[in-house]
């Protein structure tokens, strides 16, 4: 049982060292810009051809399903 506990501790240490740069980047980025990382586009979705086409396709399918 000691081997499993030791392996668990070693894996936790490896994970901590592996993800430390990511945590540091997130800390520095949010400290410098004062905005969360997910708030890249605060005004909403930008209009695009792909979004317009997808909306039209969804409306078309919904219309066909509603008529049946």
C-alpha contacts under 8 A as a table, 3 or more apart, distances in Angstrom:
res1	aa1	res2	aa2	distance
1	X	4	X	5.43
1	X	5	X	6.54
2	X	5	X	5.17
2	X	6	X	6.04
3	X	6	X	5.10
3	X	7	X	6.03
4	X	7	X	5.08
4	X	8	X	6.09
5	X	8	X	5.03
5	X	9	X	6.29
6	X	9	X	5.18
6	X	10	X	6.21
7	X	10	X	5.07
7	X	11	X	6.09
8	X	11	X	5.14
8	X	12	X	6.20
9	X	12	X	5.10
9	X	13	X	6.27
10	X	13	X	5.14
10	X	14	X	6.22
11	X	14	X	5.06
11	X	15	X	6.12
12	X	15	X	5.12
12	X	16	X	6.12
13	X	16	X	5.05
13	X	17	X	6.28
14	X	17	X	5.24
14	X	18	X	6.06
15	X	18	X	4.95
15	X	19	X	6.08
16	X	19	X	5.43
16	X	20	X	5.88
17	X	20	X	5.27
17	X	21	X	7.86
18	X	21	X	7.13
19	X	22	X	5.28
19	X	23	X	6.34
20	X	23	X	5.11
20	X	24	X	6.11
21	X	24	X	5.00
21	X	25	X	6.08
22	X	25	X	5.09
22	X	26	X	6.23
23	X	26	X	5.17
23	X	27	X	6.10
24	X	27	X	5.02
24	X	28	X	6.10
25	X	28	X	5.20
25	X	29	X	5.92
26	X	29	X	5.16
26	X	30	X	6.06
26	X	37	X	7.69
27	X	30	X	5.49
27	X	31	X	6.04
28	X	31	X	5.03
28	X	32	X	6.09
29	X	32	X	5.37
29	X	33	X	6.16
29	X	34	X	7.95
29	X	37	X	7.90
30	X	33	X	5.43
30	X	34	X	5.19
30	X	35	X	5.80
30	X	36	X	5.95
30	X	37	X	7.05
31	X	34	X	5.61
35	X	39	X	6.59
36	X	39	X	5.50
37	X	40	X	6.67
39	X	42	X	5.87
41	X	44	X	6.01
41	X	45	X	7.39
47	X	51	X	6.87
47	X	52	X	7.34
48	X	51	X	5.33
48	X	52	X	6.22
49	X	52	X	5.14
49	X	53	X	6.05
50	X	53	X	5.12
50	X	54	X	6.10
51	X	54	X	5.10
51	X	55	X	6.15
52	X	55	X	5.17
52	X	56	X	6.22
53	X	56	X	5.12
53	X	57	X	6.11
54	X	57	X	5.06
54	X	58	X	6.12
55	X	58	X	5.15
55	X	59	X	6.16
56	X	59	X	5.13
56	X	60	X	6.05
57	X	60	X	5.01
57	X	61	X	6.21
58	X	61	X	5.21
58	X	62	X	6.06
59	X	62	X	5.03
59	X	63	X	5.99
60	X	63	X	5.10
60	X	64	X	6.25
61	X	64	X	5.08
61	X	65	X	6.11
62	X	65	X	5.11
62	X	66	X	6.03
63	X	66	X	5.13
63	X	67	X	6.35
64	X	67	X	5.36
64	X	68	X	6.72
65	X	68	X	5.46
